[in-house]
Amino acid sequence: MNFEQIYSQNPDFSNRYISPEKLFSYLQDNLSDYIQEIGTSYLDKPIYQLSIGTGNIQVLAWSQMHGNESNATHAMLDLLVSLDKAPEMKEDLFSKIQLDFIFMLNPDGSERWTRLNAADIDLNRDFHNEASKEIKFLKKAAASKKYDYALNLHEQRTIFTTDGVHPATLSFLAPSENIERTVTENRKKCMAVIGSVYNHLKEMIPNQIGRYSDEFYPTSTGDNFIKAGMPTILFEGGHFVEDYTRAGTRKYYTIALYYALKAISELNSDITGWETYLEIPENQETHYDIIYRNVKLNTEHECILDIAVQYREIKEEGKNDISFIPFVMEAGDVKQKKGWLEIDCTGKKFISATKYPKLDAVVDFKIED
């Protein structure tokens, strides 16, 4: 039996947005034997770590370091309910590894649906400064035992593709340990795991798996963990065409998480298969969400241009899920980019209170025949 055959979405968390209080309540009600509080956020919300497994291979993972990236939290919740349907598969995996999973490292940002924490700090750029409480707890957890692997779980914007056509639904990275991007033994371990995940997923979502840039970031968490000797793998959940709620991404993120853990549980000292990683295409920044083509503005002289629009995900007061608000990102010649939705406005009327669309502002125009 393959994991994808037993995959189930956790029915208690159907929305993209996950309320921290709802998550905390769920963990306490359903997984109390496996969780412990390892710290608190800037606003004193609890940070929970789930520990599961009896194996000798130690794995550390964390979700929602950026509060507006919920796919990894969903993936762990989905992984657990899926494996509950296949006890033999669950026993096989967790008899080989012990997984320490930190849910929602940034609960304040998760509540507000922001990348930053409540002190406006990007936790993924705070490794050395330690200006945030949350990064201190993550580093303390990482130092608490000798972990064999770390999984740094994130999401990426809809702008990325694998080839200029297909969305980068999932992207992976074996982070560099130095600016020279040396392929070290620890990087090879990460590459081998990613290569195994890629082999499992490439037929399910062909042309939709990418490789994230391996430029060395001196302040980022993953780069510093692997530099310190802990093999660290970056996950990036991305776009699925016409799936802005990322339900499809969530499914394949969960499948990828399972196969990464399985590959880790089976990897021996003789590292093989790492070269497959190099076959994965690098992400390209090629798309906007919407491009209005050939828009004729209401100007005295003829002015025809393209208008590029990107959705911003905003948690609005009183709503249980995320709102997608369109913002104008570019106006002019946008021929070098594509849109997931392209609208030809030739011969159509541009209706707006202003002559020109205002950049970095909410879309306030209409296009009519």
C-alpha positions as CSV (number, residue, x, y, z in Angstrom):
1,M,0.0,0.0,0.0
2,N,1.3,3.5,-0.9
3,F,0.8,6.4,1.4
4,E,-1.1,8.4,-1.3
5,Q,-3.8,5.7,-1.2
6,I,-4.5,6.3,2.4
7,Y,-4.1,10.0,2.5
8,S,-6.9,11.8,4.4
9,Q,-7.4,15.4,5.2
10,N,-7.9,16.1,8.9
11,P,-11.6,17.1,8.9
12,D,-11.2,19.4,11.9
13,F,-9.0,21.8,9.8
14,S,-10.6,22.3,6.4
15,N,-9.7,26.0,6.1
16,R,-6.4,27.4,5.0
17,Y,-6.4,29.6,8.1
18,I,-5.7,27.8,11.4
19,S,-6.7,29.6,14.5
20,P,-3.9,29.0,17.1
21,E,-6.5,28.5,19.9
22,K,-8.3,25.8,17.8
23,L,-4.9,24.1,17.1
24,F,-3.9,24.2,20.8
25,S,-7.3,22.8,21.8
26,Y,-7.1,20.0,19.3
27,L,-3.6,19.0,20.4
28,Q,-4.6,18.9,24.0
29,D,-7.8,16.9,23.3
30,N,-6.3,14.4,20.8
31,L,-2.5,14.3,21.2
32,S,-2.0,15.1,24.9
33,D,0.3,12.1,25.4
34,Y,2.7,13.3,22.7
35,I,2.9,17.1,23.2
36,Q,4.8,19.4,25.6
37,E,5.0,23.2,25.7
38,I,8.6,24.2,24.9
39,G,8.1,28.0,25.1
40,T,5.9,31.0,24.6
41,S,5.6,33.6,21.9
42,Y,6.0,37.4,22.1
43,L,2.4,37.6,23.2
44,D,2.8,34.6,25.5
45,K,0.9,32.1,23.4
46,P,2.2,28.5,23.9
47,I,4.5,26.8,21.5
48,Y,3.9,23.0,21.4
49,Q,6.2,20.2,20.3
50,L,4.9,16.8,19.4
51,S,7.2,13.9,19.9
52,I,6.4,10.6,18.3
53,G,8.3,7.4,17.5
54,T,10.7,5.1,19.2
55,G,13.5,4.9,16.6
56,N,17.1,5.8,16.8
57,I,17.0,8.3,14.0
58,Q,16.2,11.7,15.4
59,V,14.3,14.3,13.3
60,L,13.4,17.8,14.2
61,A,10.7,19.7,12.2
62,W,8.8,23.0,12.6
63,S,5.9,24.7,10.9
64,Q,4.6,28.2,10.6
65,M,7.9,30.0,11.3
66,H,6.2,32.4,9.0
67,G,2.6,32.8,10.3
68,N,1.0,33.0,6.9
69,E,2.3,29.6,5.8
70,S,-0.1,26.9,7.2
71,N,0.5,24.1,4.7
72,A,3.1,22.3,6.9
73,T,0.8,22.5,10.0
74,H,-1.9,20.9,7.8
75,A,0.5,18.3,6.5
76,M,1.5,17.1,10.0
77,L,-2.2,17.0,11.1
78,D,-3.1,15.1,7.9
79,L,-0.1,12.7,8.2
80,L,-1.2,11.6,11.6
81,V,-4.8,11.0,10.7
82,S,-3.8,9.2,7.5
83,L,-1.3,6.9,9.3
84,D,-3.9,6.0,11.9
85,K,-5.7,4.2,9.1
86,A,-2.6,2.1,8.4
87,P,-1.2,0.9,11.7
88,E,1.5,-1.3,10.1
89,M,2.8,1.6,8.0
90,K,2.8,3.9,11.0
91,E,4.6,1.3,13.1
92,D,7.2,0.7,10.4
93,L,8.0,4.4,10.2
94,F,8.0,5.4,13.8
95,S,9.9,2.3,14.9
96,K,12.8,3.7,13.0
97,I,12.6,7.4,13.7
98,Q,11.6,9.8,16.5
99,L,10.0,12.9,15.1
100,D,9.9,16.1,17.2
101,F,7.5,18.4,15.4
102,I,7.1,22.0,16.6
103,F,3.7,23.2,15.6
104,M,3.2,26.8,14.8
105,L,6.5,28.3,15.9
106,N,5.1,31.8,15.3
107,P,1.6,31.6,16.8
108,D,1.2,35.4,17.0
109,G,1.9,35.8,13.3
110,S,-0.3,32.8,12.6
111,E,-3.2,34.4,14.3
112,R,-2.8,37.6,12.4
113,W,-1.8,35.8,9.2
114,T,1.5,37.7,8.8
115,R,4.9,36.5,7.9
116,L,6.5,38.3,10.9
117,N,5.9,37.8,14.6
118,A,4.1,40.2,16.8
119,A,7.4,42.2,17.3
120,D,7.6,42.5,13.4
121,I,10.6,40.2,13.3
122,D,11.2,37.6,10.5
123,L,12.1,34.5,12.5
124,N,13.9,33.1,9.5
125,R,16.3,36.0,9.4
126,D,16.9,36.2,13.2
127,F,19.3,33.3,13.8
128,H,22.2,35.4,15.0
129,N,20.5,38.4,16.5
130,E,18.0,36.3,18.6
131,A,15.8,39.4,18.9
132,S,12.7,37.1,19.0
133,K,11.7,34.7,21.8
134,E,10.6,32.2,19.3
135,I,13.9,31.6,17.6
136,K,15.6,31.1,21.0
137,F,13.2,28.3,21.7
138,L,13.8,26.7,18.3
139,K,17.6,26.8,18.8
140,K,17.2,25.4,22.3
141,A,15.2,22.5,21.0
142,A,17.8,21.9,18.2
143,A,20.5,21.8,20.8
144,S,18.6,19.5,23.2
145,K,19.8,16.3,21.4
146,K,21.8,15.3,18.4
147,Y,19.4,15.4,15.6
148,D,20.2,13.5,12.4
149,Y,17.9,15.7,10.3
150,A,15.9,18.9,10.4
151,L,12.9,19.8,8.2
152,N,12.4,23.5,7.7
153,L,8.8,23.8,6.4
154,H,7.6,26.8,4.5
155,E,5.4,28.0,1.6
156,Q,6.3,30.1,-1.4
157,R,4.4,32.6,-3.5
158,T,2.4,32.0,-6.7
159,I,5.0,33.8,-8.8
160,F,7.3,30.7,-9.1
161,T,7.2,28.0,-11.9
162,T,9.5,25.1,-12.7
163,D,9.7,25.9,-16.4
164,G,7.9,29.1,-17.1
165,V,4.6,27.2,-17.6
166,H,3.9,24.9,-14.7
167,P,3.5,26.1,-11.2
168,A,6.2,25.1,-8.6
169,T,3.6,23.3,-6.4
170,L,6.4,21.9,-4.3
171,S,10.0,23.0,-4.1
172,F,12.9,21.6,-2.1
173,L,16.4,22.7,-1.1
174,A,19.5,21.2,0.4
175,P,20.8,24.5,1.8
176,S,24.4,25.6,1.3
177,E,26.8,25.7,4.2
178,N,28.9,28.5,2.6
179,I,28.9,31.1,-0.1
180,E,30.7,28.7,-2.4
181,R,27.8,26.3,-2.2
182,T,30.1,23.4,-1.6
183,V,28.4,20.0,-2.0
184,T,29.3,18.6,1.4
185,E,28.5,15.1,2.9
186,N,25.6,16.7,4.9
187,R,24.2,18.3,1.8
188,K,24.4,15.0,-0.1
189,K,22.3,13.4,2.7
190,C,19.7,16.1,2.2
191,M,19.9,15.8,-1.6
192,A,19.4,12.0,-1.3
193,V,16.2,12.4,0.7
194,I,14.9,15.1,-1.7
195,G,15.8,12.9,-4.6
196,S,13.7,10.0,-3.1
197,V,10.8,12.4,-2.6
198,Y,11.1,13.6,-6.1
199,N,11.0,10.1,-7.5
200,H,7.8,9.4,-5.6
201,L,6.0,12.6,-6.6
202,K,7.1,13.4,-10.2
203,E,4.5,11.1,-11.7
204,M,1.7,12.5,-9.5
205,I,2.4,16.1,-10.2
206,P,4.6,16.1,-13.3
207,N,6.6,19.3,-14.0
208,Q,5.4,20.8,-10.8
209,I,8.4,20.1,-8.5
210,G,11.2,22.6,-8.3
211,R,14.5,23.3,-6.6
212,Y,14.8,26.4,-4.5
213,S,17.8,28.7,-4.9
214,D,20.8,27.4,-2.9
215,E,22.3,30.9,-2.4
216,F,23.8,31.0,1.1
217,Y,21.9,33.2,3.4
218,P,24.1,34.1,6.5
219,T,21.1,34.9,8.8
220,S,18.6,32.2,7.8
221,T,17.8,29.2,10.0
222,G,18.3,26.3,7.6
223,D,21.7,27.5,6.3
224,N,23.0,28.0,9.8
225,F,21.7,24.6,11.1
226,I,23.4,22.7,8.2
227,K,26.5,24.9,8.7
228,A,26.6,23.7,12.3
229,G,26.5,20.1,11.2
230,M,22.7,19.2,11.2
231,P,21.4,18.1,7.7
232,T,18.5,20.4,7.0
233,I,15.9,20.1,4.3
234,L,13.7,23.1,3.1
235,F,10.2,22.4,2.0
236,E,8.3,25.1,0.0
237,G,4.6,24.6,-0.7
238,G,3.5,26.6,-3.7
239,H,0.7,27.1,-6.3
240,F,-1.6,24.7,-7.9
241,V,-3.5,26.2,-10.9
242,E,-7.0,27.5,-9.8
243,D,-6.3,26.4,-6.2
244,Y,-5.5,29.5,-4.1
245,T,-6.7,27.8,-1.0
246,R,-3.9,25.3,-1.5
247,A,-6.0,22.2,-0.8
248,G,-4.2,20.4,-3.6
249,T,-0.8,21.6,-2.4
250,R,-1.7,20.5,1.1
251,K,-2.2,16.9,-0.1
252,Y,1.1,16.7,-1.9
253,Y,2.9,18.5,0.8
254,T,1.7,15.7,3.2
255,I,2.7,13.0,0.8
256,A,6.1,14.6,0.5
257,L,6.5,14.8,4.2
258,Y,5.8,11.1,4.6
259,Y,8.2,10.1,1.9
260,A,10.9,12.4,3.3
261,L,10.6,10.7,6.7
262,K,10.5,7.3,5.1
263,A,13.7,8.1,3.1
264,I,15.4,9.3,6.3
265,S,14.4,6.1,8.0
266,E,16.0,4.0,5.3
267,L,19.1,6.0,4.4
268,N,22.3,4.2,5.2
269,S,25.9,5.5,5.6
270,D,26.6,4.9,2.0
271,I,24.8,7.9,0.5
272,T,23.3,7.0,-2.9
273,G,20.8,8.7,-5.2
274,W,21.8,12.3,-4.3
275,E,22.6,13.1,-7.9
276,T,18.8,12.9,-8.7
277,Y,18.5,16.2,-6.8
278,L,20.4,17.9,-9.6
279,E,17.8,16.8,-12.1
280,I,15.1,18.9,-10.4
281,P,14.6,22.2,-12.3
282,E,15.4,25.4,-10.5
283,N,12.5,27.7,-9.6
284,Q,11.8,30.5,-12.0
285,E,10.0,33.8,-11.2
286,T,7.7,34.1,-14.2
287,H,4.1,34.8,-13.2
288,Y,1.6,37.1,-11.7
289,D,-1.9,36.0,-10.6
290,I,-3.7,38.1,-13.3
291,I,-2.5,40.1,-16.3
292,Y,-4.9,42.4,-18.1
293,R,-3.5,42.7,-21.6
294,N,-3.9,45.7,-24.0
295,V,-5.7,48.0,-21.6
296,K,-6.7,51.3,-23.2
297,L,-6.6,53.9,-20.4
298,N,-8.8,57.0,-20.2
299,T,-6.1,59.4,-21.2
300,E,-6.1,62.4,-23.7
301,H,-3.5,60.6,-25.7
302,E,-3.8,56.9,-26.7
303,C,-2.2,54.8,-24.0
304,I,-2.4,51.0,-24.2
305,L,-0.6,48.9,-21.7
306,D,-0.7,45.8,-19.5
307,I,-1.7,45.7,-15.9
308,A,-0.3,43.0,-13.6
309,V,-2.2,42.0,-10.5
310,Q,-1.2,39.9,-7.5
311,Y,-3.5,38.7,-4.7
312,R,-2.6,39.4,-1.1
313,E,-3.8,37.1,1.5
314,I,-5.4,39.0,4.4
315,K,-7.2,37.8,7.5
316,E,-10.2,40.1,7.8
317,E,-12.0,40.6,11.1
318,G,-15.0,38.3,11.6
319,K,-14.0,35.9,8.8
320,N,-13.0,32.3,9.4
321,D,-10.7,32.0,6.4
322,I,-8.3,34.1,4.3
323,S,-9.5,36.7,1.9
324,F,-7.6,37.2,-1.4
325,I,-7.4,40.9,-2.2
326,P,-6.1,41.9,-5.7
327,F,-3.3,44.6,-5.8
328,V,-1.8,46.3,-8.8
329,M,1.8,45.4,-9.0
330,E,2.9,46.7,-12.4
331,A,1.5,48.8,-15.3
332,G,3.2,49.1,-18.6
333,D,5.0,46.5,-20.8
334,V,4.6,43.2,-18.9
335,K,5.5,41.0,-21.8
336,Q,8.3,39.3,-19.9
337,K,5.9,37.8,-17.4
338,K,2.8,35.6,-17.7
339,G,-0.4,35.5,-15.7
340,W,-2.2,32.5,-14.3
341,L,-5.2,34.3,-15.7
342,E,-4.7,36.5,-18.7
343,I,-7.5,38.8,-19.9
344,D,-7.3,40.4,-23.3
345,C,-8.8,43.9,-23.0
346,T,-8.6,44.8,-26.7
347,G,-11.7,46.9,-27.6
348,K,-12.9,46.9,-24.0
349,K,-13.6,49.8,-21.7
350,F,-11.4,50.7,-18.8
351,I,-13.6,52.0,-16.0
352,S,-11.9,53.8,-13.2
353,A,-12.1,57.0,-11.1
354,T,-8.5,57.7,-12.1
355,K,-6.7,57.7,-15.4
356,Y,-4.0,55.4,-14.4
357,P,-4.0,52.3,-12.1
358,K,-2.2,53.1,-8.8
359,L,0.7,50.8,-8.1
360,D,0.8,48.8,-4.8
361,A,-2.9,49.6,-4.3
362,V,-6.1,47.6,-4.2
363,V,-7.6,47.1,-7.7
364,D,-10.3,49.8,-8.2
365,F,-11.0,49.5,-11.9
366,K,-13.3,47.4,-14.0
367,I,-13.0,46.1,-17.6
368,E,-16.3,46.2,-19.6
369,D,-17.1,45.4,-23.2
